[in-house]
Amino acid sequence: MDSSKNRFSQLLLVFTLLFLCSPAVSAVQYISFAQPDTLVQKDIYLYNGTGSLIGLYNTTSTGIEIPAGTDLIFILKPQYSSPLDDPSTWLSSTFSYVESNLVALIIILFLIGILLTRK
């Protein structure tokens, strides 16, 4: 009787471990992107493994639903803007770049000033 109880508890332990160690598979997967820099927006083209377009997104898109079990191809395409095309956007992006990198720009200008004033 003890051996059957022992065997049952061993089987129960094995099945519990198998249940806990099995990976959870989700039918729907989501992905979101972060803006890596403040100067240039990027378009993200999402293709499946056969090369057909799934969608066009930008780097601030969140919660994009992607099909499960497919190969994906991501293509990043920068959006360049000329100061002559849209001066207000260009100025705001330039000021935000200077604001976020102010310390590095001051150090670079200081080092250039030291190099140019050497005799």
C-alpha positions as CSV (number, residue, x, y, z in Angstrom):
1,M,0.0,0.0,0.0
2,D,2.8,2.4,0.8
3,S,4.6,1.7,-2.5
4,S,1.4,2.6,-4.5
5,K,1.1,5.9,-2.4
6,N,4.7,6.6,-3.0
7,R,4.4,5.9,-6.7
8,F,1.3,8.1,-6.9
9,S,3.1,11.0,-5.2
10,Q,6.1,10.6,-7.5
11,L,3.9,10.7,-10.6
12,L,2.1,13.7,-9.1
13,L,5.4,15.5,-8.6
14,V,6.6,14.7,-12.1
15,F,3.3,16.0,-13.7
16,T,3.5,19.1,-11.5
17,L,7.0,19.8,-12.6
18,L,6.1,19.2,-16.3
19,F,3.2,21.6,-16.0
20,L,5.3,24.3,-14.4
21,C,8.2,23.9,-16.8
22,S,6.1,23.9,-20.0
23,P,6.3,27.2,-21.9
24,A,3.2,29.4,-22.2
25,V,2.3,30.1,-25.8
26,S,0.3,33.1,-26.7
27,A,-1.8,33.3,-29.8
28,V,-1.4,37.0,-30.2
29,Q,1.9,38.9,-29.8
30,Y,2.3,42.6,-29.5
31,I,5.3,44.8,-30.1
32,S,6.1,48.5,-29.5
33,F,8.9,50.8,-30.5
34,A,10.8,53.5,-28.8
35,Q,12.2,56.7,-30.3
36,P,16.0,56.1,-30.3
37,D,16.9,59.7,-31.1
38,T,15.1,63.0,-31.2
39,L,16.3,64.3,-34.5
40,V,15.0,61.9,-37.1
41,Q,11.6,60.1,-37.1
42,K,11.7,56.6,-38.6
43,D,9.1,54.7,-40.5
44,I,9.0,51.0,-39.8
45,Y,7.9,48.7,-42.5
46,L,6.8,45.3,-41.2
47,Y,6.9,42.4,-43.7
48,N,6.1,38.7,-43.2
49,G,8.5,36.0,-44.3
50,T,7.1,35.8,-47.8
51,G,7.7,39.5,-48.4
52,S,4.1,40.9,-48.2
53,L,3.6,44.1,-46.3
54,I,1.9,43.6,-42.9
55,G,1.9,47.3,-42.0
56,L,3.7,50.7,-41.9
57,Y,4.4,52.2,-38.5
58,N,6.5,54.9,-37.0
59,T,8.8,54.7,-34.0
60,T,6.2,56.0,-31.6
61,S,3.7,53.2,-32.3
62,T,2.6,51.1,-29.4
63,G,0.8,47.8,-29.1
64,I,1.2,46.7,-32.7
65,E,-0.4,43.2,-33.1
66,I,1.8,40.8,-35.0
67,P,0.7,37.4,-36.2
68,A,2.0,34.4,-34.2
69,G,4.2,31.8,-35.7
70,T,5.4,33.9,-38.7
71,D,8.8,35.2,-39.7
72,L,9.0,39.0,-39.6
73,I,11.2,41.4,-41.4
74,F,11.6,45.0,-40.0
75,I,12.9,47.8,-42.3
76,L,13.7,51.1,-40.7
77,K,13.5,54.1,-43.1
78,P,14.5,57.5,-41.7
79,Q,12.3,60.5,-42.5
80,Y,14.6,63.4,-43.4
81,S,13.3,66.9,-43.4
82,S,15.0,70.0,-44.9
83,P,14.9,73.3,-43.0
84,L,13.5,74.9,-46.1
85,D,10.5,72.4,-46.2
86,D,9.3,72.9,-42.7
87,P,11.4,75.4,-40.6
88,S,9.4,75.2,-37.4
89,T,9.7,71.4,-37.2
90,W,13.4,71.7,-38.0
91,L,14.0,74.3,-35.3
92,S,12.0,72.4,-32.6
93,S,14.0,69.2,-33.3
94,T,17.3,71.1,-33.4
95,F,16.5,72.8,-30.0
96,S,15.5,69.5,-28.5
97,Y,18.8,68.0,-29.7
98,V,20.8,70.9,-28.2
99,E,18.8,70.7,-25.0
100,S,19.5,67.0,-24.5
101,N,23.2,67.2,-25.5
102,L,24.1,70.5,-24.0
103,V,26.9,69.3,-21.7
104,A,28.6,67.4,-24.5
105,L,28.4,70.3,-26.8
106,I,29.9,72.7,-24.2
107,I,32.8,70.3,-23.6
108,I,33.4,70.0,-27.3
109,L,33.4,73.7,-27.8
110,F,35.7,74.1,-24.8
111,L,38.2,71.6,-26.3
112,I,38.1,73.3,-29.7
113,G,38.7,76.6,-28.0
114,I,41.8,75.2,-26.2
115,L,43.1,73.7,-29.5
116,L,42.7,77.0,-31.4
117,T,44.2,79.3,-28.8
118,R,47.4,77.2,-28.3
119,K,50.6,78.9,-29.4
